[in-house]
């Protein structure tokens, strides 16, 4: 089979970013793509236009991301302007566009490995131009593309089923939480034990009645980058809360800074709530949590555990119902932001502490089954992606 360098069989157009003053969102000029940010499965989504385009790609040219990250591809949806994060590739008459696109998707990991740079990886135009591509006769290219797309179609059907299963699991999770906090999961338990009916309280009624039991992190000016040290008191942030893992992260402050910010100090069983971007996630600190403070993007809650159990709080606060109460207020122009005032306004359901334990037990019993199924689905999705790469490998190594 003939093998040629890309520059010998394709037109290659290096992107160049116009001045930002020519960017707009009102449709003036050509759609503008700076890099991979707007890529979809096959075509990118149009968000930005450029009234004074410099480098232009034609409809169905292959758009190759050449920096941060290297390797992903899409097709130009129409005539577009391309920035320096992209290179456009236009195959000559000896190559089918879909064949070249699929070849790049097969070659993506290898191409990414050619990236250089300290802050972000990029490849030069020389690397692109000198890439070698096998060129079978056009009928053979058509056969290869047809076979890949047939197998991908079968794979996509399976992936779609798996994604629907994940979506159904998410709905089921919320249904469990809804029933739990309407008191329906534990109604029989409540009646058998003669426990009182549920009521509604505010967060200020559920916390330990002492100073700083409900505390936002310090102002950003009080905790600058230069305050951090290699070890000492841990600084807890959204990283830990979103991952639901108190052990990750490596930001620390020394004793002096810790004492200065002692009002933001955490303790075992404290609840940490994320405030910016991914809002409303909750982390319950363990008995063995490292001493430290919360950063400006968190609120710390110290519950009176005779009134409310931490995991009862967590499951309620992360429920769709709770989110529906603050989501509209927390929705900002650029990102969602939750604050102390919003949390203080929220109603919290409350039942007897004995029933709270049963609520947690009922929730976790059901969600553990959900977690097991979701793990199986995630494994299958990973296997599907590996199979996709295996199909491409077999195709371009002549084994299909």
Number of C-alpha atoms within 10 A of each C-alpha: 7 8 10 15 14 21 16 14 19 19 14 20 18 20 25 18 18 20 11 9 9 13 20 17 13 10 14 14 18 21 25 25 27 18 25 22 13 14 19 12 8 13 17 19 14 16 13 18 21 26 17 16 21 14 19 21 24 16 13 18 25 27 29 25 26 28 23 19 17 26 25 22 27 22 24 24 18 14 15 22 28 29 20 17 24 27 27 27 27 22 22 12 10 13 19 17 20 19 21 22 22 19 18 20 20 20 18 17 14 13 19 20 13 14 19 14 10 6 7 11 16 21 22 14 13 9 14 19 17 13 13 15 17 16 18 15 12 14 10 11 19 16 14 21 21 14 15 19 16 12 14 17 12 10 15 16 11 15 18 12 12 18 15 12 15 18 13 11 17 13 12 15 18 16 13 18 24 18 14 22 23 12 20 14 18 20 15 11 15 20 11 9 10 9 15 11 12 15 11 11 13 15 18 15 14 20 19 17 13 8 8 17 20 22 19 22 21 19 11 11 8 14 17 9 10 7 12 18 14 10 11 17 20 26 23 28 22 25 13 18 23 17 13 15 14 20 13 12 14 13 18 20 21 16 13 9 15 20 12 10 17 16 18 24 23 26 18 14 20 21 24 28 29 25 21 18 16 14 24 27 20 27 24 22 21 14 10 10 16 18 15 23 25 25 22 21 23 30 24 26 25 22 23 15 13 12 16 22 18 22 18 22 21 19 20 19 19 17 19 16 15 17 16 10 15 19 18 10 13 20 14 13 7 7 11 17 21 24 19 13 8 14 19 14 13 17 14 20 17 21 21 17 16 14 20 23 15 18 26 20 14 16 19 15 11 14 17 11 10 16 14 10 15 18 12 11 18 14 11 15 17 12 12 17 14 11 15 18 17 12 20 24 17 13 19 17 10 9 9 13
